[in-house]
Amino acid sequence: MAISSQVPVAGLGGGRQGHLHELRDQAASFRDVVKSVHPARTQSQIPSAIAAAWESALTVPHGPVWVEIPEDVLRAETVIPQVTGVDATPHELAPRPELTALAAHWLENAARPVIIAGGGVVRSDASGKLRQLAERLNAPVVTTFGGKGAFPWNHPLSLQSWLEDRHMTDFLEDADVLLVVGSGLGELSSNYHTFFPGGRVIQIEADLGKLESNHTALGIHADARLALQALLETVGERQDPYAPARVQMVLAEVQARLAGQDLDLEQSLLASIRSALPPRSPSFWDMTVLGYWAWSAFDAGHPNTMHSAQGAGGLGYAFPAALGAAVAEPGTPVLAVSGDGGAMYSIAELATARQHDLDVTWLIVDDGGYGILREYMTDAFGRATGTELARPDFTALAESFGVPAARTTPESLAADLAKALATPGPSVLVLPAVLKMFAPTHL
């Protein structure tokens, strides 16, 4: 929740009346980027505005909310007593029983059911219920990039997160019943809109705007946890001894496709990071080649531990976000992964990390420029333009802030990263490496 106070604007008349006009303008502009806007126009409205904002923030679908309080309201004398408690109870978004009963019937009688688990499963703390349902149905589960950790990576029914692979897309299209939980099946979750379901689709989604927004489905507007619980109370056991074998067949096809592309370095780096990162430590991934690999190939370990900026506007996200996690969970080592281009957006935060002695290790993969753009341009036009960057000596720069820093290699990354994560306080590791992305399957 963000709270803002605004200074009077003379051009709008100043004082409270000017603020009222500005509040209306601000609220209108913020409605496209936040879940809800809560202006307080008088002092007596402040407790109610904050309570309403908390209630909105805690109610699914979760998202940022904005509280707007004019500065003259904050500064004015008042007879209102101190508010000592705010009751902000979230509303539970329960599913319609008629819909979950039909969904349970379809799933129980399906020949080839498959589950797509999105970020809504993680946000509603429903991973345990998802696992129970998948095991009861013997249904394979693939997690979206926003749903990493929603299902155990090495479970016999786990398709992991290979949504950018055509073998996986074909497998999902072949499902006669597809249960989509907490995902809108947007661009990244649909292999760039090349996925077209061949069977029935059941979609459980708390955000009404995403419900059936991309594919016709039996839409169930509900919190993922409550909807999965309703299905567990309704659906019967479904026997399918061949489901794990089908899962292994698809994963083997994915690996066979990768094997011919000389991608051992990229996969070994992810394995090194996984071995060094404590199981429940959060990791934050910037818009960088290794981050794109992590979407598909990294085992998050547990729900709500892997976070990434999924969009070009996310450059520079990883390190500041990791600092926030370190403040929220003191004593827990946190990892941030950036490329050299993305790292340049967040250099000033080294001062924050040092000043507050935050337990964040920042891994910077230095390939000399915008690596993914270089690769795209070279593939499309035979050469790249404007992708090479003038950049600092990141180790020297970090040390100038008083942050310990070192260069690492692919061979020593696991040991160097484990040491850095185990050492209290901030640290920086710089990995000089030019990485490749696996070939796309949506073109």
C-alpha positions in Angstrom: 0.0 0.0 0.0 1.4 3.4 -0.9 0.4 6.6 0.9 1.0 10.0 -0.6 0.4 13.5 0.7 0.2 16.4 -1.9 1.3 20.0 -1.6 -1.4 22.6 -2.6 -1.2 23.6 -6.2 -1.6 27.3 -6.7 -2.9 27.0 -10.2 -5.8 24.9 -8.9 -6.6 27.5 -6.2 -4.4 26.1 -3.4 -5.6 24.8 -0.1 -8.1 22.0 0.3 -10.2 23.0 -2.7 -7.1 22.8 -4.9 -6.3 19.5 -3.4 -9.7 18.1 -4.2 -9.3 18.8 -7.8 -5.8 17.4 -7.8 -6.9 14.3 -5.9 -9.5 13.6 -8.5 -6.9 14.0 -11.3 -4.4 11.8 -9.4 -7.0 9.1 -8.6 -8.0 8.9 -12.3 -4.3 8.6 -13.4 -3.6 5.9 -10.8 -6.6 3.7 -11.4 -4.8 2.1 -14.4 -1.8 1.0 -12.4 -3.2 0.2 -8.9 -6.0 -2.0 -7.7 -7.9 0.8 -5.9 -7.5 4.4 -4.9 -8.7 5.7 -1.5 -8.6 9.5 -1.0 -9.1 11.1 2.4 -10.5 14.7 2.0 -10.8 15.4 5.7 -9.1 14.3 8.9 -12.1 12.2 10.0 -11.9 10.3 6.7 -8.2 9.1 7.2 -8.9 6.1 9.4 -11.7 4.9 7.1 -9.5 5.4 4.0 -6.6 3.4 5.5 -8.9 0.6 6.7 -10.6 0.4 3.2 -7.2 0.4 1.6 -5.9 -2.5 3.8 -9.1 -4.4 3.2 -8.7 -4.0 -0.6 -5.0 -5.0 -0.5 -5.8 -8.1 1.5 -8.7 -9.2 -0.7 -8.1 -11.2 -3.8 -7.0 -10.5 -6.4 -4.1 -8.9 -4.6 -2.4 -5.8 -5.9 -1.1 -2.4 -5.0 -3.5 0.2 -3.6 -3.1 4.0 -3.2 -4.1 6.2 -0.3 -4.1 9.9 -1.0 -4.1 12.5 1.9 -3.7 16.2 1.1 -0.9 17.8 3.1 -3.1 20.6 4.5 -5.3 17.8 6.0 -2.3 16.2 7.6 -1.1 19.5 9.1 -4.3 21.0 10.3 -5.3 21.1 14.0 -7.9 18.5 14.9 -10.0 17.3 17.8 -10.2 13.7 16.4 -8.7 11.3 19.0 -5.9 8.9 18.2 -7.1 5.8 16.4 -5.6 2.8 18.1 -6.8 0.0 15.9 -8.1 -0.6 12.4 -10.4 -3.5 11.5 -9.7 -4.5 7.9 -11.1 -7.9 7.2 -10.5 -9.2 3.6 -13.5 -10.6 1.7 -13.2 -14.2 0.7 -13.9 -14.9 -2.9 -15.6 -18.3 -2.8 -16.5 -20.3 -5.9 -20.0 -21.0 -7.1 -20.8 -24.7 -6.0 -22.6 -25.4 -9.2 -19.5 -24.6 -11.2 -17.0 -26.5 -9.0 -19.4 -29.5 -9.1 -19.3 -29.5 -12.9 -15.6 -29.0 -13.0 -15.1 -31.9 -10.6 -17.3 -34.1 -12.9 -15.2 -33.2 -15.9 -11.9 -33.8 -14.2 -12.9 -37.1 -12.6 -14.0 -38.5 -15.9 -11.2 -37.1 -18.1 -9.0 -39.3 -20.1 -6.0 -36.9 -20.2 -6.4 -34.1 -17.6 -3.6 -31.5 -17.2 -3.3 -28.7 -14.7 -1.6 -25.3 -15.4 -0.8 -23.6 -12.1 -0.2 -19.8 -12.2 0.8 -17.1 -9.7 -2.7 -17.1 -8.1 -1.8 -20.5 -6.5 1.2 -19.0 -4.9 -0.5 -15.8 -3.8 -3.4 -17.6 -2.2 -1.1 -20.1 -0.4 -2.8 -23.0 -2.2 0.2 -25.1 -3.3 -0.6 -27.8 -0.8 -4.2 -28.1 -2.0 -2.9 -28.1 -5.6 -0.7 -31.1 -4.9 -3.5 -33.0 -3.2 -5.8 -32.5 -6.2 -3.1 -33.4 -8.8 -2.3 -36.6 -6.9 -6.0 -37.5 -6.5 -6.6 -37.0 -10.3 -3.2 -38.3 -11.4 -3.0 -35.1 -13.5 0.3 -33.7 -14.7 1.0 -30.1 -13.6 3.0 -27.4 -15.3 3.7 -24.1 -13.5 3.7 -20.7 -15.2 6.6 -18.4 -14.8 4.6 -16.5 -12.2 3.6 -19.7 -10.5 7.1 -21.0 -9.9 7.2 -23.2 -6.8 3.5 -23.9 -6.8 4.2 -27.6 -7.4 7.3 -29.6 -6.5 9.8 -29.5 -9.3 10.8 -33.2 -9.1 7.4 -34.6 -8.4 6.4 -37.6 -10.7 3.6 -35.4 -12.1 5.6 -32.3 -12.5 6.0 -30.9 -16.1 8.1 -28.2 -14.5 7.8 -24.8 -16.3 8.7 -25.5 -20.0 5.9 -23.4 -21.4 8.1 -21.9 -24.1 8.7 -25.4 -25.6 6.5 -26.7 -28.5 6.6 -30.2 -27.1 4.9 -28.9 -23.9 2.5 -26.8 -26.0 1.4 -29.9 -27.9 1.0 -31.9 -24.7 -1.3 -29.2 -23.3 -3.3 -29.0 -26.5 -3.9 -32.7 -26.3 -5.5 -32.6 -22.9 -9.2 -33.4 -23.0 -9.7 -31.4 -19.8 -7.3 -28.5 -18.9 -7.6 -27.0 -15.4 -6.0 -23.5 -15.3 -5.6 -22.2 -11.7 -4.6 -18.6 -11.0 -3.4 -17.7 -14.6 -4.9 -15.6 -17.3 -3.0 -17.7 -20.0 -1.3 -14.5 -21.3 1.6 -14.2 -23.7 4.3 -16.0 -21.7 2.0 -18.7 -20.4 0.7 -19.6 -23.9 4.0 -19.8 -25.7 3.4 -16.3 -27.1 -0.3 -17.1 -28.0 0.5 -20.2 -30.1 -1.3 -22.4 -27.6 -4.9 -23.4 -28.6 -6.6 -25.9 -26.2 -8.1 -28.9 -27.9 -10.4 -30.0 -25.1 -12.5 -28.4 -22.3 -10.9 -25.7 -20.2 -11.7 -24.9 -16.6 -10.3 -21.6 -15.4 -10.1 -20.6 -11.8 -9.2 -16.9 -11.5 -9.7 -14.2 -8.8 -9.1 -11.3 -11.2 -12.4 -11.0 -13.1 -10.7 -9.1 -15.9 -8.5 -12.2 -16.7 -11.3 -14.7 -16.5 -11.8 -16.2 -20.0 -9.9 -13.2 -21.4 -7.8 -15.4 -23.8 -9.7 -18.7 -24.1 -13.3 -19.7 -23.7 -13.6 -21.8 -20.5 -15.8 -22.9 -17.6 -14.9 -19.7 -15.7 -14.8 -19.9 -11.9 -14.4 -16.4 -10.4 -12.8 -17.4 -7.1 -9.7 -17.4 -4.9 -7.5 -20.4 -5.9 -7.3 -21.8 -2.4 -11.1 -21.8 -1.9 -11.8 -23.2 -5.3 -9.2 -26.0 -5.0 -10.7 -26.9 -1.6 -14.1 -27.1 -3.2 -12.8 -29.4 -5.8 -11.1 -31.6 -3.2 -14.4 -31.9 -1.4 -16.2 -33.0 -4.6 -13.9 -34.9 -7.0 -13.3 -38.6 -6.7 -10.1 -40.6 -7.2 -8.9 -41.0 -10.8 -6.6 -43.9 -11.6 -4.0 -43.4 -14.3 -0.8 -45.4 -13.8 0.7 -44.1 -17.1 0.6 -40.3 -16.2 4.2 -40.2 -14.7 5.5 -41.9 -17.9 3.8 -39.4 -20.1 5.4 -36.6 -18.0 8.8 -38.1 -18.4 8.3 -38.5 -22.1 7.6 -34.8 -22.6 10.5 -33.7 -20.4 12.8 -36.0 -22.3 11.6 -34.4 -25.6 12.4 -31.0 -24.2 15.9 -32.1 -23.1 16.5 -33.7 -26.5 15.7 -30.4 -28.2 18.1 -28.5 -26.0 20.8 -31.1 -26.3 21.5 -30.1 -29.9 22.0 -26.4 -29.2 25.2 -26.3 -27.2 23.6 -24.9 -24.0 25.6 -26.7 -21.3 27.0 -23.5 -19.9 23.6 -21.9 -19.3 22.2 -25.0 -17.7 25.3 -25.5 -15.5 25.0 -22.0 -14.2 21.4 -22.5 -13.1 22.5 -25.8 -11.4 25.3 -23.9 -9.6 22.9 -21.2 -8.3 20.4 -23.8 -7.2 23.0 -25.8 -5.2 24.3 -22.6 -3.5 21.0 -21.0 -2.7 19.4 -22.1 0.6 16.1 -23.9 -0.2 13.8 -21.2 1.3 15.9 -18.1 0.4 14.2 -15.8 -2.1 15.8 -15.0 -5.4 15.0 -12.0 -7.7 15.8 -12.2 -11.4 16.2 -9.2 -13.7 15.4 -9.0 -17.4 18.6 -10.9 -18.5 19.4 -14.0 -20.5 20.0 -16.1 -17.3 16.7 -14.8 -15.9 14.8 -15.9 -19.1 16.4 -19.3 -18.7 15.3 -19.4 -15.0 11.6 -18.9 -16.1 11.7 -22.3 -17.7 14.6 -24.2 -16.2 15.1 -23.1 -12.5 13.8 -25.0 -9.6 12.3 -22.4 -7.3 12.4 -24.8 -4.4 9.3 -23.5 -2.6 6.4 -21.2 -3.3 7.0 -17.5 -3.2 10.8 -17.8 -3.3 11.4 -16.9 -7.0 10.5 -13.5 -8.3 11.1 -11.9 -11.7 10.1 -8.9 -13.7 8.2 -10.3 -16.6 8.3 -7.4 -19.1 10.8 -5.1 -20.8 9.9 -2.4 -18.3 11.4 -4.5 -15.5 15.1 -3.7 -16.2 16.8 -2.9 -12.9 14.1 -4.7 -10.9 16.1 -7.5 -9.2 18.5 -5.7 -6.8 16.1 -3.1 -5.3 13.4 -5.9 -4.9 15.9 -8.1 -3.2 16.8 -5.3 -0.8 13.1 -5.1 0.1 12.9 -8.8 0.8 16.0 -8.5 3.0 14.3 -5.8 5.1 11.1 -8.0 5.3 13.0 -11.1 6.3 16.1 -10.1 8.3 18.7 -12.8 8.6 17.6 -14.6 5.5 20.1 -14.5 2.7 18.6 -13.1 -0.5 19.9 -13.4 -4.1 19.6 -10.9 -6.9 20.6 -11.8 -10.5 21.1 -9.1 -13.1 22.9 -8.5 -16.4 25.4 -5.7 -16.7 22.8 -3.6 -18.6 20.1 -4.1 -15.9 22.6 -3.6 -13.1 23.3 -0.1 -14.4 19.8 0.9 -13.4 20.3 0.1 -9.8 23.9 1.1 -8.9 22.7 3.7 -6.3 21.1 0.9 -4.3 24.6 -0.3 -3.3 24.6 2.7 -0.9 21.2 1.5 0.5 22.5 -2.1 0.9 25.7 -0.9 2.7 24.0 1.7 4.9 21.4 -0.8 6.2 23.8 -3.8 6.1 21.3 -5.9 4.1 21.9 -9.6 3.5 21.7 -9.5 -0.3 24.2 -11.1 -2.7 24.1 -9.5 -6.2 25.2 -11.7 -9.1 25.9 -9.6 -12.2 26.4 -11.5 -15.4 28.6 -9.2 -17.5 28.4 -9.9 -21.2 29.3 -6.4 -22.4 25.8 -5.2 -23.3 22.2 -6.0 -23.8 22.7 -9.7 -24.5 19.2 -10.8 -25.5 18.8 -7.8 -27.9 22.2 -8.6 -29.4 21.1 -12.2 -30.0 17.7 -11.2 -31.4 19.3 -8.7 -33.8 22.0 -11.1 -35.0 19.5 -13.8 -35.7 17.1 -11.5 -37.6 19.6 -9.2 -39.4 23.0 -10.8 -39.2 24.4 -8.2 -36.9 23.5 -6.1 -33.8 23.3 -2.3 -33.5 23.5 -0.3 -30.3 23.7 -3.3 -28.0 27.2 -2.8 -26.7 27.6 -0.8 -23.5 30.2 1.3 -21.8 30.2 0.0 -18.3 32.2 0.3 -15.0 34.4 -2.2 -13.3 31.6 -3.6 -11.2 33.8 -5.1 -8.5 35.7 -1.8 -8.0 32.5 0.2 -8.1 30.9 -2.0 -5.4 34.0 -1.9 -3.2 33.9 1.9 -3.5 30.6 1.7 -1.6 32.2 -0.5 1.0 30.4 -3.6 -0.4 32.7 -6.7 -0.7 32.9 -7.8 -4.4 34.7 -10.4 -6.5 34.9 -11.9 -9.9 33.7 -15.5 -10.4 33.8 -18.1 -13.1 31.3 -20.8 -14.2 33.5 -23.4 -12.5 33.8 -21.6 -9.2 30.3 -20.0 -9.1 28.7 -22.6 -6.8 31.4 -22.2 -4.2 31.7 -18.5 -4.5 28.0 -17.9 -4.3 27.5 -20.2 -1.3 30.3 -18.3 0.5 28.8 -14.9 -0.3 25.3 -16.0 0.7 26.6 -17.4 4.0 28.4 -14.1 4.9 26.2 -11.5 6.6 25.8 -8.2 4.8 25.7 -7.2 1.1 28.1 -8.6 -1.5 28.6 -8.6 -5.2 29.8 -11.3 -7.6 30.6 -10.5 -11.2 30.5 -13.3 -13.7 32.0 -12.4 -17.1 30.1 -14.7 -19.6 28.2 -14.5 -22.9 25.1 -16.6 -22.6 22.8 -17.9 -25.3 19.0 -18.4 -25.2 17.5 -21.7 -26.3 15.8 -21.5 -29.7 12.2 -20.3 -29.6 9.4 -22.6 -30.7 6.7 -20.0 -31.3 8.0 -18.5 -34.5 
